[in-house]
Amino acid sequence: MKRITCLLIASLFLSCNSNENDTYEDAMYFPPNNSTTWETKTIVSIGGNQSNTQELLDYLELKNTKGFVILHNGKIVMENYFNGHTSTTPWYWASAGKTLTSTLTGIAEQEGFIKTNNKVSDYIGNNWTSATLAKENLISCKNLLTMTSGLDDDLGDDVSSTNLQYQADAGTRWAYHNVYLKLQNVVAAATNQSWESYFNSKLKNPIGMSGSWIQNGDFSVYWSTTRSMARFGLLALNKGNWNGTQILNTNFFNNATTTSQSINLSYGYLWWLNGKSSYHLPQSQFEFQGNLIPNAPADMFCALGKDDQKIYVVPSQKLVIVRMGNAADGSNFALSTFDNILWQKINAVISWD
């Protein structure tokens, strides 16, 4: 009897002390697959400032945004579309899709098809570069994941063997290079199926994504809805787990979202990392001091694509934020000045002490 009374008192206490302004920790939510259903919650319910949302929306529209989503614990807090874009309109991920390649590479490794420490030529044969065999054999799958192949990034995005030329030993130089695409060839060869078939069965379908890979010149680009991008962000927030099913093992995911080499501290396995002491940017060997995005939380990791395609994941705040659209200002690769200003606007809407 005493135990029942205590439970009733505790229940009444929680009821009396909870309201829409409480930032209580509700359970992680996953939207059902093959459904348009996605539960929502208000800005106010997570301690946010509703009065500042219009300034954020005005900025997003001004900066050529098409789709914008904020998730907290998996539920939609904000979902907005601009300039004729809708929740069902596909858009390109650009290099934000590198994180899809990282994830599928990890899945292939956990299934025993590949070992990322093995050399690339173990899977796609010799002479996939123009380097000598000795130098080519230094390049592992992990070097492709970490952008440390040592191949010359000044020769453009063509990944044919004649254009992949030696510049430094693998592991000694960080350079943002389209050669990471060879990981898709590695996975396809090792699994004995097409890249897209393996991607669909192991990642896209299990988490209910839409979209497809489209070849655009030298690039393999993923196109999907903004919500599908948010689904992938939610998988990342949960370290590869989707509603109780471990799609990607936690160990690989943790490695993918921590510093992967000693040159660019703000880079994991094709993921960008905030909160580090320095960073490198595409098309440069200069080391910048400080955080990648100073206004963003230090524990944030992100997928960044050309012309400001963004997936921001903030574990400490259980947030996923997605932005799709045209370039906010001039065309850019990965990071831009838009990131830091956008986070200033986001912080005015959602912030915790």
N, C-alpha and C positions, 0 to 999 in steps of 0.2 A: 504493500500500500504506500509506504514511504517513497519507494522508487517511482511509482506512477505519479505521485504528487510532485516530486522534483522535476519529472519530465514535463508536467503540465506547466509548472512555474517557469521552466526554461523556455518553453514554447511561447508562453505569454510575453516573457521578457523580449524575445526576439521579435515577436509581432509588434510590440509597442515601440521598439527601438529601430524598426526598419521602415524606410520610406523611399520614395523615388530618388532621393538625393544620395542614398547610401551607395558606396562603392564595394558592395559585397562581392565575394568571389563565387560566382555561379559556375556550374559544371561546363566543361568544354563541349561545344556544340559542333556537330558535323552535318551539313546539309545532305539530305538523301540524294542518292544517285538517280539519274533519269527522272528528275523532277525539277520544276521551277520553284518549289518551296524552299524558302530560306528564312529562318526566324530572324527577327530584328529586335533591337533595343534602342532606347533613346540616348542621346548625348548626356542628358541630365542623370540618367540612371547609373552612369559610370563616373559621375563627378565632373563632367565636362561643362563647358560654358556655351549654352545654346545661342546666346546673343552675339557670339563671334563667328558663327557659322557662315553668315552671309558674306563677310569679308573674305573668308577662305574660298567660298564658291565664286565670288567675283574675280578673285585672283586666278583661280583655275580656268575660268572661262577666258579671261584676258590672255592667258598663256597657252591658248590653243589645245586645251585638254578635251578629250573625247569621253573618257570613262574614268570614274574615280570611286573607289570603295574603301571604307574603313571597317574592319572586323575587330570586335573585342570578344575574346573567348569563342570565336567562331561565328558569332551573331553579327549581322549587319547593323552598324551604327550610322553610317552614311553611305548612300549609293546615289550617284548623280551622273547624268549624261548631258553632253553639250554638243552644239553644232550639228544636230540631226542624228547623232549617234544614239544607239539604244542598247538595252541589255542583251539583245540577240545579234548585234552587229559584230563581226569579227574584226580584229586589228592585229598588226604584227607586233611580236615581242622584241624583234631585233636581238641584240646581244643579251637581253634579259633571259633569253632562251638558252644561253650557255648553261644555266643552272639545271635545265632539263637534261642536258647531255651529261652533266656531272652526276645527277641522280640516277640516270639509267645505267651509267658506267658502274656505279656502286651496286646497283641491283644485279648486273651481270657478274660482278665479282662475288657477291654473296651466294649466287646460284652456282658458282664454281666454273663459270665459262672463261673467266680471265683472272689474271692477277695484275693489279695496277703497278706493282714493282717490276714486272716483266717488261722487256723492250718491245716497242711497237711492232718491230719486224717479226716477232714471234707469231703475230696474228695476220699481218697483211703482206708479209714477205719482205725480202731485201729490195733495195733501190727505190724505196718510196720517197727518198730525197735525192739531192745531187751531192750530198756529202760522201766522203769516203765511207767504206763499210765500217771501219773502226769507229768513226765519229757518229755515224747513224745508229750503231748499236749501243751508243751511250744513252739514246733517247728512250725513256720508259713511258708507259701510259701515264704515270704520275707526273712526269715532266709536262705532258700535254694538259693535264688537269690544273697545273700550277703556273702555266705560261713560262716555263723555264726550259724550252726545247733547245735553245741556243741557235735556232735558225734565224735567218736574216728577215726582220720584220719590215725593212725598208723597200721590199720588192713587191708590195701589194698583197692582195687577198687571194690570188690564185694559189691553190694548194696542189697543183700538178708537180711531179717530181722535179722537173727542170727549174721550177720557181722556188723550190725549198732548198736554200743554199746555206751552208755552214757559216756561222759567224763566231760562235763561242761554244765551248763544251757544254753539253746539257747540264743544267743545275747551277751554272755560274752566272747566268744573266736572266733577268726578268724582262719580258717584252710581250705586250698584248698582240697576239698573232692569231690569224684565222686557222692556223694549223691544228688547233684543238679539234676541228671537224674530223680529223683522222680518227678520233675516238669513236665516231659513229661507224666508220668502216671497220674498226676493231671489233665493236660489239656485234655488228652484222655478220662478220666472218666467223667470230667465235660461237655465235648462237645458231649459225646456219639458217638465218632468216633475214628479211629486210629490216632495216633500222626502224621503219615506221610500224611494221607488224609487231616487233618486239616492244616498242614504245607503247603501242595501243594496249597490248595485253598485260603489260607489267606496270604501267603507270597511268596512262590516260583513262582507261576504262575503270580500274579499281577505285579511282577517286572521283569519277563522274565528270571528267573534263570533256569539253568539246574541242574541236580544232583539228588542224592538220599541218604537216610540214610542206612547205612550198620552196622549191629551188628557185633562187633569184640570182642569176649570174654565178658568182663564186660562193654564194651564201646559201645555207639551208636554214630557212626562217620559219618559225612556228607562228601560226595565226590562230587566234581564239577570241572568245568573248572576254570581257573584263571579269566576269564572274568566274570563268575557268582559270584565269590567272590568279584570282583570289583563292580558289580551291587549292592550287599548288602552294600558294603562300601559307595556307592553313596546314597543309601537310608539313611544310618546313617548320612552322611554329611548334608542331608536335613531334619534331625530330624524326620524321619519316613514318609516323604512326597515323593511320586513318581509321578513326572510330573503332579502335581496338585491334586492328590488323597492322602489323609492322611491314609496311611496303618496302622500306629501306632500313637496314639495321642501324641502330643508334651510333655504333662506333664509327662507321663510315661517315654518317651525317655530322657527328661532332668534329671529325677531322676536316670535313668539307667546309665547316663554318668557323674554323680557327686558322691562325696564321700557318701557312703551308710551307714556307721557305723563309730565308733570312734576308731577302732582298727587298721585297714589297710586303711589309708587315700587315698591310690592309687587304691582303688577298688570300683566299682559301683555295678550294677546288672550284674555280670558276664563280665563286661567290665573293662579293666585296664586303669588307668588314669595317665597322666603325670603332672608335674608341682606342685606336692604336696611336703610337707616337709619331708615325710618319706614313707616307704613302707615295706610290708612283702612279702615273696616269698613262693611258694609251698614247702611243706615238712620242714618248719621251723617256729619257733615262734619268731625268732629274728627280731627286728625292725631296718631296715637300714635307715640311714638319707639321705636326699636329694631327688632329682628327680628320677623317675623310669628310664628314658632315658635322661641323661643330654644334649646330642647333639640335641635332638628333641624339637620342639616348646612346650612351657609350656601348651598350650591349647589342645594338642593332646590327644585323647583317642584311645584305640587300642584293637583289638582281638589278643590274643597271644596263639599259639598252640604248642604242642610238636614238637621238631625238626624243629623249626623256621618257622612255618606257621604264617603269619603276615597280619593283616589289620590295617594300620595306617590311622586315620582320623584327619585332621587338619583344623578346621573350619576357623581360621583366614586367612589361605592361600588358602582356597577352594580346598584342596588337599585330594586325597585318594591314598594310596600306598599299593600295594599287593605284597607279596612274598610267593611263594610256592616252596617246594623242600625237599631234605633230610637235615639232620642236618648240619649246617654250620661247626661246630666243633664236640664236643662230644654230645651225646644225652642229651636233656634237656627238662625241663617243662617250658612253658611260656617264661619268660625273659631269655636272654642269653647275653654274651658279644658281640655277633654279632649285636644286636640291635643298640648299641651306635656307633660302628664302621661304620655300614651301614649308619646311619644318618650323620656321618661325610662325607661320600662319596656323599650322597644325597645333603647335604648342598653345596657342591662344584659345583653341577649342578644347583640346584634350591635354591635360597636364595633371600630374600627381606630385606631391612633395616627396 
